[in-house]
Amino acid sequence: MATNSNFMLKVTDAKLPDIQKALQQAGIKVRTIIEVFKEEGKEDKTEEVK
């Protein structure tokens, strides 16, 4: 019996087709990929204390 599971991924600089291809190459059957949020141009910046 097949088990259906839902996962959420957070990735940097990846496109949906690349994610789908990687999962399929790992033997994971992909039913649906949905992009729920995209954030551009925001980088993690840390201040250096002198």
N, C-alpha and C positions, 0 to 999 in steps of 0.2 A: 504494500500500500504506500503510495506517495504521500509525502507530507509537504504541505504548502507553508512557507515561512515568509515573513516580511522583515526586511532589514533597512536601516537608514545609513547611508555612507556620507562622510564629509571628506571631500577631496580637494586638492589644490592642482590647478592647471591640468585638468582632465576633461575629456569630452565624452558624452554619453556613448557614442559608438566604441570608443576605446575601452570603457568600463565593461560594456556588454561583451566585447571580444575577449577581454581578459578572463571574465567569469566563464564564458563558454569554453575557453581553452583549458580552464581548470576543471572542466567536467560538470559545471553548474548550469542547469537549465534555467534560462532567464525568461520569465513570463512577462514582466512589465518593468520599465524604468521610468520614473517620474521625477522631473526636476522641480523641487518645491521652493528653492531659494537660491539666488545667485547674487553674490556680493563682489563688486569689482573695485579695484583701485585702492583698497584699504590694506595696508601692510602693518604687521606688528612692528612697532617701534619701541625701543627701550632707550631711556636716557642714561647717559654715562655720567656718573658722579665723580667729580674731580676734587 
